[in-house]
């Protein structure tokens, strides 16, 4: 019976084409069907049971992934989350993925402030800011600015401190 169920699942896998979700479900079902504790009255019932279990496992995994991701900051600064709490106290986390003119203005203003600050560091300040923004190493930035690595690191330290100052919310 188990051999018949596995044969049926392999045939489903061959017919499923390139649908990756379906292929993943069938792969999980095959793993479940191989378990020695799995029993059923017929091969058809075993196939149905392992496919249903595989679907539930995949759905639960996706839900857990979404819940876990909603608790971490997004790597992309353009995207952000908003959290709303309804009358019953249930929190709903929504992904905001649109850009607003205001967000562009804030970004431009922040860059303008950083550029102004970098100019006060010295003639090399603007080059050091660009190196920091371009994720260059201190050595690469030092070569471009014609200064020592220690000078670049001091400039970066000041720029980072000024950035923290700019981005720290003002207490109400």
C-alpha positions in Angstrom: 0.0 0.0 0.0 2.8 2.4 0.9 4.5 1.7 -2.4 1.3 2.4 -4.3 0.9 5.7 -2.4 4.5 6.7 -3.2 4.0 5.8 -6.9 0.9 8.0 -7.0 2.8 10.9 -5.4 5.7 10.5 -7.9 3.2 10.6 -10.7 1.6 13.8 -9.3 5.1 15.3 -9.2 5.7 14.4 -12.8 2.4 16.0 -13.9 2.8 19.2 -11.8 5.2 20.9 -14.2 7.0 23.9 -12.9 4.6 25.0 -10.1 7.1 25.3 -7.3 4.5 25.5 -4.5 2.8 22.2 -5.7 6.2 20.6 -6.1 7.2 21.6 -2.5 3.9 20.2 -1.2 4.4 16.9 -3.0 8.0 16.7 -1.8 6.8 17.2 1.8 4.0 14.6 1.2 6.6 12.1 0.0 8.6 12.6 3.2 5.5 12.2 5.3 4.5 9.1 3.4 7.8 7.5 4.1 7.2 7.6 7.8 6.7 4.1 9.2 4.1 5.3 11.7 1.8 6.5 8.8 -1.0 4.0 8.2 -4.2 4.2 6.3 -6.9 1.8 5.0 -5.9 2.4 1.3 -3.2 4.0 -0.8 -5.7 6.7 -1.9 -6.5 7.7 1.7 -2.8 7.8 2.5 -2.1 10.1 -0.4 -4.9 12.3 0.6 -3.8 12.4 4.2 -0.2 13.2 3.5 -1.1 15.9 1.0 -3.4 17.5 3.5 -0.8 17.4 6.2 1.8 18.8 3.9 -0.5 21.7 3.0 -1.2 22.4 6.7 2.6 22.3 7.4 3.3 24.7 4.6 0.5 27.1 5.6 1.7 27.1 9.2 5.2 27.7 8.2 4.2 30.7 6.0 2.1 32.1 8.9 5.0 31.7 11.4 7.4 33.3 8.9 5.0 36.3 8.5 4.7 36.7 12.3 8.4 36.4 12.8 9.1 38.9 10.0 6.7 41.4 11.4 8.7 41.6 14.6 12.0 42.5 12.8 12.9 45.7 11.1 12.9 45.6 7.3 16.2 45.7 5.5 14.8 48.2 3.0 14.4 51.7 4.4 11.8 52.5 1.8 9.4 50.0 3.2 8.1 50.3 6.7 5.4 48.8 9.0 2.5 50.5 10.6 0.9 48.9 13.7 -2.7 49.5 14.6 -4.5 48.3 17.6 -8.3 47.7 17.4 -10.9 48.0 20.3 -10.3 44.4 21.4 -6.6 45.0 21.7 -5.6 43.0 18.6 -2.6 44.5 16.9 -2.5 44.5 13.1 0.8 45.1 11.3 0.6 46.4 7.8 3.4 46.8 5.3 3.6 50.3 3.8 5.5 50.0 0.5 4.7 53.2 -1.3 6.8 56.3 -1.5 5.5 59.7 -0.7 6.8 63.2 -1.7 7.3 63.9 2.0 9.7 60.9 2.4 11.8 62.2 -0.6 11.9 65.7 1.0 13.0 64.3 4.3 15.7 62.2 2.7 17.0 65.1 0.6 17.0 67.4 3.7 18.9 64.8 5.7 21.5 64.4 3.0 21.8 68.2 2.7 22.4 68.4 6.4 25.0 65.6 6.3 26.8 67.2 3.4 26.9 70.6 5.2 28.3 68.9 8.3 30.8 66.9 6.3 32.1 70.2 4.8 32.9 71.4 8.3 35.1 68.4 9.0 37.6 69.6 6.4 38.3 69.5 2.7 38.1 65.7 2.8 34.7 65.6 4.6 32.5 65.4 1.5 34.6 62.6 0.0 34.5 60.7 3.4 30.7 61.1 3.4 30.4 59.7 -0.1 32.7 56.8 0.8 30.5 56.1 3.8 27.3 56.2 1.7 28.8 54.1 -1.0 29.9 51.4 1.5 33.5 51.8 0.6 36.3 50.6 3.0 38.3 53.2 4.9 41.3 52.5 2.7 39.3 53.1 -0.5 37.9 56.3 0.9 41.4 57.4 2.2 42.9 56.9 -1.3 40.1 58.9 -2.9 40.4 61.7 -0.3 44.2 61.7 -0.3 44.2 61.4 3.5 45.2 58.7 6.1 42.8 55.9 7.1 42.8 57.3 10.6 41.5 60.7 9.3 38.8 58.9 7.4 37.7 56.9 10.5 37.6 60.1 12.5 35.5 61.8 9.9 33.2 58.8 9.7 32.8 58.9 13.5 31.8 62.5 13.4 29.4 62.0 10.5 27.8 59.0 12.3 27.3 61.0 15.5 25.8 63.9 13.5 23.5 61.4 11.7 22.3 60.0 15.1 21.6 63.6 16.2 19.6 64.3 13.1 17.6 61.0 13.4 16.9 61.1 17.1 13.3 62.1 17.7 12.7 65.2 19.7 10.8 64.5 23.0 7.4 66.0 23.1 
